[in-house]
Amino acid sequence: MNTSIGNNIKSIRELKNYTQEYMADRLGITQAGYSKIESGKNNISYKKIEKIAIVLEVNLEDIVYFEGQRYFKNVKENDLGDFMATCSKVEKLYEDKVFLLEKLLCKTDLELKRYKEKFGVI
């Protein structure tokens, strides 16, 4: 096998923060067998490259012609939109949490004042 394809697979896998064990499990092979794919020690069929592309969630062309800079420049707007939507949801959750904590703090202050008025000390 061409070691550049193995190197490309490895680069994409690392960018996705996937381990060799994860990839091997998803492909139904051993970690050692998967390692040989990345190192170019095993010939790899077109079908296996297709399966790897599916697991990595990329196109075949991304594996064959991988260039790190090109890969990052071609982030789909939809992917970016999904990411931004997720960020907005997380931001909203934090805003809600802060609001609830502020409300709880106000209620606690009010209860402390009532306690002081009733008993004179805390």
SEDOSE-159879 format. One line per 10 residues: number of its first residue (from 1); their letters; for each residue x, y, z of N, C-alpha, C, O. Coordinates in Angstrom, 3 decimals, decimal comma, m for minus. Each point is the difference from the previous one (the first is absolute). Example, Ala and Ser with C-alpha at 12.3 -4.5 7.8 and 13.67 -1.06 7.14 Angstrom:
BEGIN
1) AS) 13,190 m5,690 7,800 m0,890 1,190 0,000 0,900 1,200 0,000 1,036 m0,019 0,665; m1,386 1,069 m1,385 0,820 1,190 0,060 m0,770 1,090 0,730 0,509 1,108 0,169
This chain:
BEGIN
1) MNTSIGNNIK) 0,832 m1,187 0,000 m0,832 1,187 0,000 0,872 1,243 0,000 1,124 m0,015 0,502; m1,637 1,058 m1,052 0,686 1,276 m0,003 0,015 0,553 1,424 m1,053 0,193 0,608; 2,259 0,063 m0,074 0,082 0,475 1,385 m0,601 1,387 0,162 m0,364 0,378 1,113; 0,248 0,400 m2,200 m0,590 1,327 0,144 m1,479 m0,098 0,373 m0,503 0,834 0,753; m0,196 m1,845 m1,273 m1,404 m0,184 0,382 m0,080 m0,387 1,473 m0,858 0,494 0,731; 1,744 m1,369 m0,303 0,054 m0,374 1,419 0,289 1,205 0,878 m0,611 0,170 1,055; 1,541 0,665 m1,494 0,318 1,220 0,750 m1,198 0,952 0,032 m0,272 0,635 1,019; m0,440 m0,545 m2,145 m1,180 0,864 m0,059 m1,075 m0,497 0,970 m0,613 0,787 0,721; 0,397 m2,101 m0,716 m0,980 m0,591 0,920 0,398 0,322 1,436 m0,836 0,394 0,812; 2,112 m0,565 m0,508 0,494 0,277 1,349 m0,213 1,467 0,365 m0,457 0,304 1,102
11) SIRELKNYTQ) 0,783 0,601 m2,013 m0,156 1,433 0,270 m1,458 0,363 0,288 m0,290 0,730 0,948; m0,611 m1,240 m1,764 m1,423 0,299 0,197 m0,483 m0,610 1,313 m0,742 0,634 0,750; 1,168 m1,875 m0,477 m0,388 m0,655 1,259 0,460 0,829 1,195 m0,757 0,197 0,950; 1,975 0,281 m0,996 0,530 0,795 1,106 m0,740 1,332 0,135 m0,243 0,464 1,114; m0,114 0,148 m2,243 m0,772 1,244 0,045 m1,363 m0,209 0,645 m0,537 0,897 0,651; m0,007 m2,077 m0,836 m1,305 m0,333 0,583 0,129 m0,489 1,446 m1,005 m0,259 0,662; 2,240 0,135 m0,179 0,271 m0,522 1,343 m0,513 m1,421 0,185 m0,457 m0,366 1,083; 0,534 m0,429 m2,138 m0,369 m1,412 0,087 1,262 m0,810 0,250 1,070 0,326 m0,515; m1,199 m1,375 1,301 1,135 m0,889 0,239 0,014 m1,100 m1,061 m0,995 m0,233 m0,687; 2,131 m0,430 0,571 0,079 m1,151 m0,894 m0,952 m1,089 0,473 m0,605 m0,694 m0,818
21) EYMADRLGIT) 0,470 0,539 2,119 m0,909 m1,011 0,544 m1,441 0,288 m0,420 m0,741 m0,912 m0,367; 0,351 2,187 0,424 m1,352 0,393 m0,404 m0,227 m0,339 m1,471 m1,025 m0,577 m0,362; 1,978 0,936 m0,469 m0,122 m0,246 m1,437 m0,077 m1,500 m0,273 m0,843 m0,454 m0,773; 1,720 m0,304 1,407 0,028 m1,448 m0,212 m1,333 m0,619 0,412 m0,539 m0,856 m0,702; 0,021 1,287 1,829 m1,281 m0,526 0,478 m1,116 0,303 m0,996 m0,812 m0,873 m0,308; 0,770 2,090 m0,187 m1,046 0,398 m0,952 0,133 m0,740 m1,332 m0,991 m0,224 m0,695; 2,218 m0,150 0,349 0,237 m0,699 m1,266 m0,054 m1,518 0,150 0,022 m0,724 m0,996; m0,093 0,243 2,229 m0,065 m1,436 0,239 1,321 m0,716 m0,220 0,030 m1,152 m0,433; 1,071 1,850 0,738 1,332 m0,601 m0,126 0,769 0,237 1,295 m0,473 0,700 0,896; 1,653 m1,285 m0,809 0,814 0,204 1,198 0,719 1,344 m0,087 0,144 0,584 m1,074
31) QAGYSKIESG) 0,300 m0,114 2,232 0,762 1,253 0,028 1,299 m0,166 m0,775 0,433 0,923 m0,691; 0,191 m2,091 0,801 1,247 m0,254 m0,735 m0,254 0,046 m1,508 0,803 0,548 m0,756; m1,917 m1,124 0,332 m0,350 0,039 m1,420 m0,245 1,414 m0,471 0,405 0,376 m1,100; m1,071 0,412 1,938 m0,250 1,392 m0,370 1,311 0,782 m0,066 0,197 0,822 m0,895; 0,684 m1,082 1,837 1,307 0,671 0,017 0,765 m0,249 m1,298 0,674 0,892 m0,515; m0,785 m2,113 m0,004 0,682 m0,341 m1,258 m0,594 0,775 m1,175 0,701 0,296 m0,968; m1,991 0,032 1,051 m0,618 0,816 m1,057 0,632 1,379 m0,004 0,393 0,507 m1,051; m0,293 0,107 2,237 0,570 1,344 0,077 1,475 0,038 m0,380 0,470 0,973 m0,589; 0,252 m2,026 0,925 1,440 m0,018 m0,305 0,298 m0,435 m1,426 1,141 0,085 m0,454; m2,173 m0,554 m0,257 0,189 m0,416 m1,388 0,536 m1,412 m0,138 0,401 m0,395 m1,094
41) KNNISYKKIE) m0,383 m0,380 2,177 0,522 m1,364 m0,039 m0,997 m0,986 m0,595 0,400 m1,067 m0,466; m1,676 1,396 0,472 m1,037 m0,861 m0,579 m0,610 0,676 m1,223 m0,230 1,209 m0,010; m0,024 m2,001 m1,008 m0,779 0,518 m1,118 m1,423 0,201 0,484 m0,501 m0,758 0,831; m0,134 1,772 m1,353 m1,355 0,313 0,448 m0,908 0,104 m1,211 0,352 0,620 m1,004; m1,511 m1,226 1,106 m0,935 0,002 m1,119 m0,770 1,317 m0,052 m0,052 0,761 0,966; m0,533 m0,530 m2,114 m0,838 1,179 m0,192 m1,156 m0,032 0,995 m0,355 1,028 0,576; m0,227 m2,196 m0,375 m1,119 m0,147 0,943 0,424 0,381 1,418 m0,763 0,633 0,731; 1,983 m1,020 m0,344 0,484 0,315 1,349 0,216 1,515 0,130 m0,298 0,578 1,045; 0,808 0,057 m2,088 0,162 1,458 0,035 m1,363 0,674 0,114 m0,141 1,002 0,701; m0,863 m1,546 m1,388 m1,359 0,537 0,110 m0,499 m0,092 1,439 m0,585 0,950 0,520
51) KIAIVLEVNL) 0,817 m2,101 0,126 m0,432 m0,186 1,384 0,728 0,965 0,937 m0,594 0,557 0,923; 1,884 m0,373 m1,177 0,784 0,935 0,820 m0,541 1,413 m0,164 m0,122 0,739 0,977; m0,202 m0,364 m2,210 m0,557 1,331 m0,259 m1,310 0,194 0,754 m0,257 1,080 0,532; m0,565 m2,113 m0,485 m1,276 0,086 0,725 0,254 0,192 1,494 m0,628 0,846 0,637; 1,544 m1,628 m0,086 0,302 0,112 1,429 0,571 1,384 0,314 m0,335 0,595 1,024; 1,194 m0,086 m1,904 0,613 1,313 0,214 m0,927 1,157 m0,383 0,305 1,163 0,261; m1,442 m1,499 m0,884 m0,983 0,992 m0,432 0,594 0,995 m0,988 m0,182 1,212 0,123; 0,900 m1,756 m1,111 0,583 0,808 m1,072 m0,288 m0,672 m1,339 m0,477 m1,134 m0,048; 0,771 1,840 m1,028 m0,117 m0,566 m1,339 1,257 m0,783 m0,334 1,053 0,209 0,602; m1,172 m1,111 m1,567 1,186 m0,739 m0,462 1,088 0,951 m0,476 1,187 m0,217 0,243
61) EDIVYFEGQR) m1,616 1,280 m0,930 0,967 0,972 m0,510 0,805 0,642 1,125 1,180 0,310 m0,169; m1,824 m0,113 1,318 0,708 0,578 1,141 1,128 m0,908 0,460 1,052 0,477 0,427; m1,268 m1,781 m0,513 1,049 m0,939 0,398 1,107 m0,044 m1,047 1,183 0,063 0,334; m1,571 m0,170 m1,593 0,997 m0,154 m1,065 0,828 1,270 m0,196 1,215 m0,069 m0,188; m1,873 1,225 0,231 0,685 1,261 m0,299 0,136 0,893 1,220 0,031 1,224 m0,126; 0,051 m1,821 1,301 0,009 0,784 1,237 1,164 0,975 0,036 1,156 m0,354 m0,232; m1,510 1,598 0,534 0,973 1,040 0,321 m0,588 0,732 1,189 m1,119 0,508 m0,073; 1,857 m0,448 1,159 m0,521 0,571 1,233 m0,642 1,353 m0,174 m1,107 0,220 0,491; 1,775 0,702 m1,184 m0,543 1,348 m0,162 m1,274 m0,025 m0,834 m0,970 0,683 0,329; 0,965 m1,457 m1,396 m1,190 m0,089 m0,852 m1,165 m0,573 0,794 m1,141 0,438 m0,150
71) YFKNVKENDL) 1,433 m1,406 0,983 m1,041 m0,648 0,792 m0,692 1,014 0,905 m1,226 0,016 0,101; 2,016 0,827 0,553 m0,588 0,979 0,905 m0,690 1,132 m0,736 m0,976 0,554 0,506; 1,460 m0,195 m1,692 m0,632 1,069 m0,772 m1,345 m0,430 m0,555 m0,856 0,846 m0,257; 0,650 m2,146 0,065 m1,226 m0,500 m0,603 m1,036 m0,450 1,021 m0,822 m0,868 m0,292; 0,855 1,452 1,486 m1,031 m0,325 0,982 m1,325 0,457 m0,582 m0,152 1,146 m0,423; m0,788 m2,050 0,411 m1,296 0,324 m0,589 m0,717 1,019 0,859 0,054 m0,061 1,228; m0,726 1,002 m1,878 m0,746 1,011 0,739 m1,047 m0,640 0,886 m0,285 0,505 1,086; m0,292 m1,609 m1,530 m1,001 m0,685 0,806 0,621 m0,504 1,299 m0,605 0,110 1,067; 1,825 m0,670 m1,161 0,681 m0,468 1,201 0,253 1,161 0,949 m0,183 m0,124 1,211; 0,604 1,254 m1,769 0,263 1,176 0,810 m1,295 0,503 0,619 m0,024 0,409 1,161
81) GDFMATCSKV) m1,062 m0,440 m1,946 m1,303 0,414 0,517 m0,452 m0,887 1,147 m0,519 0,492 1,002; 0,715 m1,809 m1,143 m0,357 m0,935 1,071 0,820 0,286 1,255 m0,515 m0,038 1,118; 1,789 0,323 m1,323 0,887 0,302 1,122 m0,460 1,271 0,710 m0,055 0,046 1,229; m0,275 0,981 m2,007 m0,440 1,261 0,582 m1,333 m0,177 0,736 m0,207 0,590 1,061; m0,695 m1,401 m1,625 m1,283 m0,262 0,658 0,223 m0,684 1,342 m0,657 0,325 0,988; 1,585 m1,269 m0,960 0,321 m0,690 1,245 0,583 0,980 1,011 m0,346 m0,043 1,181; 1,228 0,924 m1,642 0,585 1,009 0,895 m1,085 0,901 0,574 0,035 0,347 1,181; m1,007 0,035 m2,024 m1,099 0,852 0,467 m0,815 m0,712 1,074 m0,393 0,615 0,991; 0,140 m1,899 m1,182 m0,755 m0,767 0,992 0,760 m0,073 1,319 m0,587 0,160 1,070; 1,889 m0,402 m1,149 0,814 m0,084 1,212 0,021 1,357 0,698 m0,128 0,075 1,222
91) EKLYEDKVFL) 0,291 0,993 m1,998 0,001 1,345 0,568 m1,328 0,289 0,704 m0,012 0,563 1,094; m1,087 m0,940 m1,710 m1,329 0,203 0,593 m0,126 m0,787 1,310 m0,556 0,504 0,976; 1,069 m1,730 m0,958 m0,045 m0,799 1,229 0,773 0,684 1,123 m0,455 0,023 1,143; 1,624 0,533 m1,466 0,784 0,696 1,016 m0,714 1,264 0,475 0,015 0,307 1,192; m0,634 0,422 m2,109 m0,754 1,193 0,385 m1,141 m0,375 0,939 m0,233 0,677 1,001; m0,475 m1,749 m1,323 m1,087 m0,463 0,851 0,512 m0,407 1,378 m0,635 0,287 1,015; 1,767 m0,946 m0,985 0,575 m0,443 1,265 0,409 1,206 0,848 m0,252 0,026 1,205; 0,873 0,957 m1,824 0,399 1,210 0,725 m1,240 0,705 0,547 m0,007 0,446 1,147; m1,036 m0,345 m1,964 m1,244 0,633 0,437 m0,569 m0,711 1,224 m0,379 0,646 0,977; 0,320 m1,960 m1,030 m0,534 m0,771 1,121 0,858 0,157 1,261 m0,524 0,085 1,111
101) LEKLLCKTDL) 1,839 m0,049 m1,298 0,886 0,185 1,152 m0,179 1,386 0,618 m0,002 0,148 1,222; m0,146 0,857 m2,071 m0,247 1,352 0,509 m1,315 0,058 0,764 m0,085 0,629 1,055; m0,928 m1,279 m1,583 m1,305 m0,044 0,654 0,106 m0,707 1,356 m0,579 0,456 0,986; 1,304 m1,543 m0,941 0,211 m0,737 1,248 0,758 0,846 1,013 m0,315 m0,019 1,190; 1,309 0,759 m1,658 0,776 0,871 0,878 m0,881 1,094 0,601 0,104 0,294 1,191; m0,963 0,303 m1,998 m0,934 1,024 0,496 m0,937 m0,587 1,055 m0,243 0,618 1,037; m0,273 m1,800 m1,304 m0,908 m0,654 0,943 0,726 m0,310 1,311 m0,560 0,175 1,082; 1,801 m0,633 m1,185 0,795 m0,304 1,191 0,258 1,271 0,802 m0,098 m0,017 1,227; 0,429 1,128 m1,907 0,201 1,282 0,689 m1,262 0,432 0,739 0,071 0,458 1,140; m1,214 m0,603 m1,783 m1,272 0,363 0,608 m0,272 m0,848 1,244 m0,435 0,526 1,025
111) ELKRYKEKFG) 0,683 m1,812 m1,108 m0,207 m0,885 1,141 0,962 0,339 1,147 m0,377 m0,085 1,168; 1,611 0,468 m1,497 0,960 0,399 1,043 m0,474 1,268 0,714 0,109 0,104 1,221; m0,632 0,851 m1,978 m0,516 1,237 0,610 m1,156 m0,314 0,938 m0,070 0,537 1,105; m0,825 m1,395 m1,536 m1,133 m0,391 0,852 0,481 m0,695 1,267 m0,540 0,234 1,081; 1,532 m1,070 m1,206 0,556 m0,728 1,150 0,617 0,989 0,980 m0,199 m0,101 1,211; 0,971 1,087 m1,764 0,620 1,009 0,862 m1,066 0,805 0,746 0,139 0,283 1,190; m1,206 0,081 m1,912 m1,064 0,783 0,635 m0,681 m0,802 1,108 m0,370 0,546 1,039; 0,215 m1,816 m1,270 m0,714 m0,821 0,974 0,867 m0,354 1,208 m0,465 0,050 1,139; 1,748 m0,415 m1,394 0,855 m0,495 1,074 1,124 0,955 0,369 0,665 m0,206 1,015; m0,440 1,230 m1,799 1,005 1,002 0,332 1,422 m0,340 m0,446 0,799 0,911 m0,221
121) VI) m0,465 m2,176 0,083 1,348 m0,410 m0,417 m0,100 m1,171 m0,971 m1,040 m0,645 m0,133; 2,122 0,405 m0,514 0,030 m1,130 m0,946 0,626 m1,199 0,671 0,123 m1,058 m0,618
